[in-house]
Amino acid sequence: MFRRFFLKDIDVSIILPCKDEGSHLKGTVDGMLQAKTNLSLEIIVVNDNSADGCYNFLLEDKEKYKKVRLLTSSNLGIAGARNIGASIARGK
């Protein structure tokens, strides 16, 4: 809760649960980052125990994906992964 005071206001938080999404996750994230908008946004990717490394691109190019936060969960399922993402979301 203390962190929120110092962080820039975020208009929108987008939560993307993923599990073995292959290249689809990268395409989705890249598309969102290229969207033209006046809103400030953050993207929260929740890796729910993927075995295919679909999230590795986020670790390889941290500067490009600085608006993306990566969380890891362990087989919570889509609803559980969304809830974990929502628990740290800063968007209005």
Secondary structure, 3 states (H helix, E strand, C coil): CHHHHHCCCECEEEEEEECCCCCHHHHHHHHHHHCCCCCCEEEEEEEECCCCCCCHHHHHCCCCCCCEEEEEECCCHHHHHHHHHHHHCCEC
